[in-house]
Amino acid sequence: MILHDFLPSGNGYKIRLLCAFLGLKVTLKEYDITKGETHTDAFLAMNPSGKIPVLELDNGQCLSESNAVLLYLAEAHQSPLLPTDLIQKAKVHQWLFWEQYSHEPNIASPRFWLTHNAMNDLKKQMLPDRIQQGNAALKQMNDALCSQNFLTGNTLTLADICLFPYTHEAEEGGAYDLSDYPHIQRWIRTIEALNGYISISQKKF
Ligand SMILES: N[C@@H](CCC(=O)N[C@@H](CS)C(=O)NCC(=O)O)C(=O)O
């Protein structure tokens, strides 16, 4: 499999982290999204949205949307990271959908604007509201983690793999302070200590 990716991307890191935990071999093909490298005809043929990550399967089929790729890989490998119990599975889905609407736009986007010199007047206006909503999202995670080790209970699931990347990088750019969220800090340390863990910048796994 080939993972079309941009190393600083948390969406790409979700898939790299899952592959590392599952022991799957993937070849990394990197693009610089700040130079429009995902908007060529060749890339758009793989993902018309012009966005990484894209997972190219051995048969040439391409999958995009990071959380859809997580679900595909976990199901294809019958991994307990996606529980078979319908309620437990729905709880994992809940966090995956929530991440795309309530977490990623408020935490990942401001991080990108602030660290990649991508701020403009409109984004400056939007920033305070995004930060307020991002803190509400972090509080929701912190509350969920106060009585259990992981987001859906006491075992690691796709919910944690999906939310780890942008949460553990939330302070980058200066918009968030994770010391306000001690249960999140403990959860980050727990995941970093797991067998198979790789960092966001690790290319070999
Ligand atoms: N919802 C998508 C979001 C993907 C996304 O936003 N990718 C960004 C990098 S994190 C990108 O490739 N941006 C380049 C562009 O839009 O030109 C997912 O979860 O995969």
The ligand as an SDF file (V2000), in Angstrom:
LIG
                    3D

 20 19  0  0  0  0  0  0  0  0999 V2000
  -11.6070   15.4090    6.1180 N   0  0  0  0  0  0  0  0  0  0  0  0
  -10.3400   15.1200    5.5030 C   0  0  0  0  0  0  0  0  0  0  0  0
   -9.4850   16.3560    5.6260 C   0  0  0  0  0  0  0  0  0  0  0  0
   -8.1760   16.2170    4.8440 C   0  0  0  0  0  0  0  0  0  0  0  0
   -7.4000   17.5120    4.8620 C   0  0  0  0  0  0  0  0  0  0  0  0
   -7.8890   18.5560    5.3280 O   0  0  0  0  0  0  0  0  0  0  0  0
   -6.1510   17.4590    4.3560 N   0  0  0  0  0  0  0  0  0  0  0  0
   -5.3170   18.6320    4.3320 C   0  0  0  0  0  0  0  0  0  0  0  0
   -4.0560   18.3910    5.1700 C   0  0  0  0  0  0  0  0  0  0  0  0
   -4.4220   17.9510    6.8160 S   0  0  0  0  0  0  0  0  0  0  0  0
   -4.8780   18.9030    2.8980 C   0  0  0  0  0  0  0  0  0  0  0  0
   -4.4720   18.0100    2.1930 O   0  0  0  0  0  0  0  0  0  0  0  0
   -4.9360   20.1590    2.4460 N   0  0  0  0  0  0  0  0  0  0  0  0
   -4.4320   20.5490    1.1570 C   0  0  0  0  0  0  0  0  0  0  0  0
   -5.3940   21.3700    0.3790 C   0  0  0  0  0  0  0  0  0  0  0  0
   -6.5680   21.4930    0.7870 O   0  0  0  0  0  0  0  0  0  0  0  0
   -4.9520   21.8910   -0.6320 O   0  0  0  0  0  0  0  0  0  0  0  0
   -9.6940   13.9140    6.1910 C   0  0  0  0  0  0  0  0  0  0  0  0
  -10.0340   13.6300    7.3520 O   0  0  0  0  0  0  0  0  0  0  0  0
   -8.8770   13.2230    5.5640 O   0  0  0  0  0  0  0  0  0  0  0  0
  1  2  1  0
  2  3  1  0
  2 18  1  0
  3  4  1  0
  4  5  1  0
  5  6  2  0
  5  7  1  0
  7  8  1  0
  8  9  1  0
  8 11  1  0
  9 10  1  0
 11 12  2  0
 11 13  1  0
 13 14  1  0
 14 15  1  0
 15 16  2  0
 15 17  1  0
 18 19  2  0
 18 20  1  0
M  END
$$$$
